[in-house]
Amino acid sequence: MRIINIESVNDERVAAYVSLTEAQLRNRLEPEKGIFIAESPKVIDRALAAGREPVSLLVEEPWLAGMQDMFDRIDKRWGKDVPVYVASPAQLKKLTGYRLHRGALAAMRRWKLPTVRELCKDARRIAVMENIVDHTNVGALMRSAAALDVDAVLVTPSCGDPLYRRAARVSMGTVFQVPWTRIDEETLSQQGEDIESEKHTKEEDRKYWPVRGLEELHNLGFTTVAMALTDDSISLDELTRRLNNAETEFDHIDKLALVFGTEGDGLSHRTIANTDLTVKIPMSNGVDSLNVAASSAVAFYATSPRRN
């Protein structure tokens, strides 16, 4: 590693950590793949274990010696030219505007996401995040998916980015362990043709989700389940019964896709109308629903192959 001490908050070499927005990181620094920021040694370590390439690191000076094993692994796999920018805790607080959670950040290259068909080819149970915009909830859902053996996660066009710094941190780095992709023009294309622009209007997004996305899941053999409160919702217990009954039963479910909606509004009416089933988690004490992070964990646990 190249150890480089940083003295000024205006140092252009650390612009990725300081002055660029998440959208700029995705699109400007590396047009083909983009950049994301991993925060804390644990998250960085899981990203490296998943084969994600580091561009640079920004480390608080007191953490430098304790990260030597990580530096050695980076040297061995990606060469010795990856820079490690070092500053005092006070300097890094000036650089980032806040006290670092665990003393280290890493700028890492994004990767080409698989198509929906590639991702779901061997999956039996997947989750879909529809327009979830709170990155804490995105990260929490990814962490639950990893812990409870969900095979893959799909992210709709308007959903928050699983690689957003906070989402990756809340997930404890499991965003690098759970296979996932975004539902869009490129990942729904059978030929994988290039897209002209990464920016879609809401109307263009609707072309890919819910209609085309759900159609693709149905073609892949998934029973699609909207997690929502409607008059015809079945209970979560009934869903698990159908998962566990004999394959010869008329209502047996083989491959399951659980769809979770955004905070507040929940799933769109169009999504609910186009899924195969609507499922609710029974509530008590006048509570109408759980936060999406909590409800996804309950649903993942209830439908987990380890239990059924």
Residue pairs with C-beta under 8 A, 6 or more apart in sequence:
1 57
1 71
1 74
1 75
1 80
1 82
1 83
1 84
2 80
2 81
2 82
2 83
2 84
3 64
3 84
3 86
4 13
4 83
4 84
4 85
4 86
5 85
5 86
5 87
6 13
6 14
6 58
6 85
6 86
6 87
6 91
6 95
7 87
7 91
9 18
9 91
9 94
9 95
11 85
13 56
13 83
13 85
14 58
14 85
14 95
16 25
16 29
16 35
16 37
16 55
16 56
16 107
17 37
17 58
17 95
17 96
17 105
17 107
18 95
18 96
20 28
20 29
22 161
22 164
22 165
25 34
25 35
25 36
25 37
26 34
26 35
26 36
26 110
26 161
26 198
27 34
27 198
29 35
30 109
30 110
33 109
33 110
33 111
33 112
34 109
34 110
35 55
35 107
35 108
35 109
35 110
36 107
36 108
36 110
36 161
36 163
36 164
36 165
36 168
37 105
37 106
37 107
37 108
37 165
38 44
38 47
38 52
38 105
38 106
38 108
38 165
38 168
38 173
39 100
39 101
39 102
39 104
39 105
39 165
39 168
39 169
40 101
40 102
40 103
40 104
40 169
41 63
41 66
41 67
41 70
41 102
41 103
41 104
42 102
42 172
42 173
43 168
43 169
43 172
43 173
44 54
44 57
44 70
44 104
44 105
44 106
44 108
44 173
45 70
45 173
46 172
46 173
46 174
46 176
46 177
47 106
47 108
47 168
47 173
47 176
48 54
48 70
48 73
48 74
48 77
49 176
50 176
50 177
52 108
52 109
52 111
52 176
53 78
53 108
53 109
54 74
54 78
54 82
54 106
54 107
54 108
54 109
55 82
55 106
55 107
55 108
55 109
56 82
56 83
56 84
56 85
56 106
56 107
57 82
57 83
57 84
57 85
57 104
57 105
57 106
57 107
58 84
58 85
58 87
58 92
58 95
58 104
58 105
58 106
58 107
59 67
59 84
59 85
59 86
59 103
59 104
59 105
60 86
60 87
60 88
60 89
60 92
60 100
60 103
60 104
61 86
61 87
61 88
61 89
62 89
62 103
63 102
63 103
63 104
64 84
64 86
67 104
71 84
74 82
75 82
87 95
89 99
89 100
89 103
92 100
93 99
93 100
96 105
101 169
110 163
113 180
113 181
113 182
113 186
113 187
114 179
114 181
114 187
115 181
115 186
115 187
115 188
115 189
115 190
115 192
116 154
116 181
116 183
116 187
116 188
116 213
116 216
116 217
116 220
117 190
117 216
117 220
119 152
119 154
119 179
119 180
119 181
119 187
120 126
120 151
120 152
120 154
120 217
120 220
120 222
121 220
122 151
123 151
123 152
123 179
123 255
124 151
124 254
124 255
124 256
124 305
125 149
125 150
125 151
125 255
125 256
125 257
125 258
125 303
125 305
126 150
126 151
126 152
126 153
126 154
126 217
126 222
126 256
126 257
126 258
127 141
127 145
127 150
127 152
127 153
127 154
127 257
127 258
127 259
127 260
127 296
127 300
128 153
128 154
128 155
128 156
128 183
128 213
128 217
128 257
128 258
128 259
128 260
129 138
129 141
129 153
129 154
129 155
129 156
129 159
129 260
130 156
130 159
130 209
130 210
130 259
130 260
130 261
130 262
130 267
130 268
130 271
131 156
131 158
131 159
131 261
131 262
131 268
132 138
132 141
132 159
132 160
132 260
132 261
132 262
132 263
132 292
133 158
133 159
133 160
133 262
133 263
134 160
134 263
135 160
135 161
135 164
135 166
135 167
135 170
136 166
136 167
136 170
136 293
137 160
137 263
137 291
137 292
137 293
138 159
138 160
138 161
138 162
138 164
138 167
138 170
138 171
139 162
139 166
139 167
139 168
139 169
139 170
139 171
139 175
140 170
140 171
140 293
140 296
140 297
141 153
141 260
141 292
141 293
141 296
141 297
142 153
142 162
142 167
142 171
142 174
142 175
142 178
142 180
143 170
143 171
143 172
143 174
144 150
144 293
144 296
144 297
144 300
145 153
145 174
145 178
145 296
145 300
146 171
146 174
146 177
146 178
147 174
147 300
148 297
148 300
148 301
148 304
149 300
149 304
149 305
149 306
150 178
150 300
151 179
152 178
152 179
152 180
152 181
153 162
153 178
153 179
153 180
154 180
154 181
154 182
154 183
154 213
155 161
155 162
155 180
155 181
155 182
155 183
156 182
156 183
156 205
156 208
156 209
156 210
156 213
157 182
157 183
157 184
157 200
157 205
157 208
157 209
158 202
158 205
159 182
160 167
161 167
162 168
162 171
162 175
162 180
163 175
167 175
168 175
168 176
181 187
183 208
183 209
183 212
183 213
184 195
184 200
184 205
184 208
185 195
185 200
185 207
185 208
186 192
186 193
186 194
186 195
188 208
188 212
188 213
188 216
206 270
209 271
210 268
210 270
210 271
210 274
211 270
211 274
214 224
214 271
214 274
214 275
217 224
217 257
218 224
218 276
220 255
221 254
221 255
222 255
222 256
222 257
223 253
223 254
223 255
223 256
223 257
223 276
223 277
224 257
224 259
224 274
224 275
224 276
224 277
225 239
225 256
225 257
225 258
225 259
225 275
225 276
225 277
225 278
225 279
226 259
226 261
226 267
226 271
226 272
226 275
226 277
226 278
226 279
227 258
227 259
227 260
227 261
227 267
227 278
227 279
227 280
227 281
227 295
227 296
227 299
228 261
228 266
228 267
228 272
228 278
228 279
228 280
229 266
229 280
229 288
229 289
230 272
230 278
230 280
232 278
233 278
233 279
233 280
234 277
234 278
234 279
234 280
235 279
235 280
235 281
235 282
236 279
236 280
236 281
236 282
236 298
236 299
236 302
237 302
238 279
239 253
239 277
239 279
239 302
239 303
240 302
240 303
240 308
242 249
242 251
242 252
242 253
243 252
243 253
243 256
243 303
243 308
244 308
245 251
245 252
246 252
247 254
256 303
258 296
258 299
258 300
258 303
259 267
259 271
259 275
260 267
260 292
260 295
260 296
260 299
261 267
261 268
261 271
261 292
262 292
263 291
263 292
266 289
272 278
279 299
281 289
281 290
281 295
281 298
281 299
283 289
283 290
289 295
290 298
301 307
